[in-house]
């Protein structure tokens, strides 16, 4: 073997550069496109050739990527246009956020194991509230409703709604009335005029049923538990990920295939409930 046969080449092709640096040719081409790695001149065959300085830059890019440093911060670091301490501080914040996400994910997996159903994917506040219900007591439609409520009103709103499902699961009469009203509302299809007297009648019945549910929640001692939920620090109510929306915005973005008559029924029921809750208390002798 001659001396020249064991000497490394002065320049290598992109595939060999990628293998040595522990990356891919596609990634290297991307580094060229964003200005992170200067593009070397091409050889006589039209292919890029990478020298010692290029390989050093690739190795530093690989190390910084492993540390979680963004490509923009890498470019700024090479160009010395950004304060290193500022970059490291931002990286520390990003890593802390990732650690918090991992903790939430682990907690969700633990709840799934403990609960043994998709209910475990909801917030801990909700799963704890429903922990004592027997298997099968929560209907799939109830679980779907909790999912939507948690997205719109957060864990607190879903936990409060869970109190209603607890009452429905333990009171056959209230459950039967709930199912009757649900079926009646579903029958308000597009053929029903929103001003049909049946719409107002059903809204009145739904309002009375909701009042009965509220009283049952109080009688079961769940009302006091709901008051305790309001005392929980806001930091404990941030499990829900995704863009933050107001409740109004969220409601307008959730599609409900309701006819005009059914929408009118819900609107009237809401108005009737508000009038009932704000009705002034009568004192003896007044």
N, C-alpha and C positions, 0 to 999 in steps of 0.2 A: 504494500500500500504506500503510495507516494504521499508526501506532505500536503500537496495541493488537493488531494482527494478528500482530506478530512477537514479542510478549512471551511468555515461557514460562508455562505454567499454574502456578497455586499448588499444585495437587495433581494426581497422575496415577493411573490405574488400575493394577491389579497387573500386567497384561501389559506396559504401557509401563515400569513400574518394573523388571520382570525384564529386558527388552531393554537398558535403559540400564545396569543393574548387571552384565550378562553372566551372568545366571542364568536360572532358570525359575520360572514361577508355582508349580509344585509344590514347589520348594525353599523359596520364600518362605513358603508355607503351613506347611511343616515347621518353619521357623524360629519361626513363631508358636506352634506346638504345643509346642515344647521351651523356650519362653521366651527364645529368643535375640534375637528381634525383637518389640518390643511391637506388638500388633495395633491398627492405627488404627481410628478410628470409620468406620462406613459412611455413605455419602451417602444422599440421598433415594431413590436407585434400589436401595439395598441392597448396593451394591458398595463394597469398601474403597477408600479414597483415601490415597495416600502423599505426604507432604510432604518438604520439604528435609531435615529431621533423619532421617527414615526412609531416604532415599536415601543419606545419609552413612553410616548404620549398615550398609546393604547393601553399599556399596563397601568398607568395612573388613572385613566378613565375607568378601567375595570375595578380598581381598588376603591375609587370614589363611589362607583355605582353600588358596590357591595356595602358601603357605609350608608347608603340611602341618599346620597347627594344628588340633586336633580341635575339634568343636563344643562339647564340654564345657569345654575350655580357653578357647574364645572367650567363652562365657557368663561364666566366672569372671573373665576379663580385663575384660569390660565392667562387671562388678559389683565389680571390684577386691577379690575375696575370695581370690585365690590369688597367691602370690609369682611374679613374672614370671620370675625366674632359674630357679626350680624348673620352671616350664612349659617354658622354652627348653631346659633340660638334658634333660628327658624327650623333647622333640622331637628333640634331637640324637641321643639313643639310638635313637629310632625310625628316623631317617634312616640311621644307621649300620647298623642291622639290615636295612633295605631295600637298602642298597648291597651288603651281604654276600650277600643273596638274589640280587641281579642278577649278582654275580660267579659264584655257583654256577650260575645259569641259563646264563650265557655259557659256562662251562666244560662244562656238559652238552651244549650245542649243538655246541661244538667236538669233544667226544668222539663225538657222533652223526655229524658229518661225517667224522671220522677212522676210526671203526669201520664206519660204513655199515650198521648194524643196530640194533635195539632194545637190544642189549647196551650201547650207549653211554649209555643212560639210567641204568644202574647206576653205583655209585660208581667213582671213578677207580682205587681199589685193586683192584677186581674186573676192570675192563677192562684194566688193565695186566697183571694175572696171566694173562689169556686172550689177550693180544695176538698171540702167536705161533702160535695154533691156525689151521690152514687153514680157508678158508670152508666152511661146512656141517658142520664137525666137531662143533659144539655143537648138540644137538638142541633143538627148541622146548620139550620137557619139561624139559630141563636149564636153559634160560633161565628158565622159570617157577619152577623150584626155587630158583634163585639170587635171584629177585625176592622170594620168600617168606622165604628165609633172611636176606636183607639187612634185611627189615622186622622179623624177630624177633630176630636176633642182631647186626644192624648190619653195616657194611662188612667188619669183621674176620672175622666168621663166614662171610660170603659168599665172601670171598677164600680162606679155608681150604677151603671146599667146592669152590671152583673148581679146586683142586689135584686133587681126585678126578675131576672132569670132564676134566681134562687127561690123566690116566692112562687113563681110559676111552676117550678119543678116540684114544689112541696104542697101546692094547693090545687087539687084536681078541678075544682069549680072555676077558679080564676084561669086555669089553663084552657078549659073548655070554652070559656067566654072569649079568651084571646084568640083561639083558633076560629071561632065563629066570626069574630070581627075581621080577622085576616081574610077569611074566605069572602066575606061581604065586600071588603075593600077591593079584593082582586076582581070581583064581578063588576066593578065600576069601569067598564071598558070604554072604548071610543064611541060606542053607540049611546052612551048615557050623557045627557046634557048636564053640564056643571051646575045648572040651576034646578035640576030635578030635586023634588022634596026629599027623595031618598038620601041624597048627599048630605043634607043638613041633619036628617034624622040619624044617620050613621055617625056623623061628627059628634053629635050629642052623646050617643052611646059610647063612642070611643073615649070621649072626655070623662064620662062617668066611670068607665073601666079604669082609666089611668089614675083617677082619684082613689079608686078602690085599691089599686096596686100600691100607690103611695102609702096608704094607710096600713096595708099589709106589711110593707117594708118597715114602717115604724113599729108595728106590733111585734115583728120578729126581732127587734133590737138592732136592725141593720142601719137604721137612720143615724144612731149614735156613732156607728162605725164609719159612716160616710162623713160625719163632721170631723172625725179624726183624720180622714184622708186630706181634708183641706189644710190641715196643719203641717203636712209634710213639706219639707223644703223643696223649692223648685228644682234643685239639682237632682233630686230623686225622680223627676218626672221627664227626663230627657232621653229615654230609651229610643223613642221613635226617630228613625233616620229619614233623610230626604229633605227636600226644600220645605222651609217653614211656611205655612199658610194660615190665614185666619180661618175660623170655622166657616164663615160665609163663603170665602173663596173655595174651600174644600168641598162644601156642599154643591157649589155650582159646577165643580169639575167631576163629580161622581155621577155617572149617568143612571137615572132611574127610568125604566120603561113604564111610566105612569101616564094614564090618560088624563085629560084636563079635569074630568070629574073626580078622579082620585086625588089629584093635586089639590083641588078645591076642598075636598074632604079633610085632607091633612091640614091645610091652611086654616079652615074653620075650627078644627079641633084645637089647634094651637092657640087661636084667638080665645076660644072658650076657656081653655085652661088658664090663660093669662088673666082673663076677667075673674075667674074663680079665685085665683091666688091673690089677686089684688083687691078683692072685695073687702071693704072696711068692716071691722068687727063691731057688732052691735052690743052696747052695754045696757044692763038692766035700767029701765026707766027712761031710755032715750026714745 
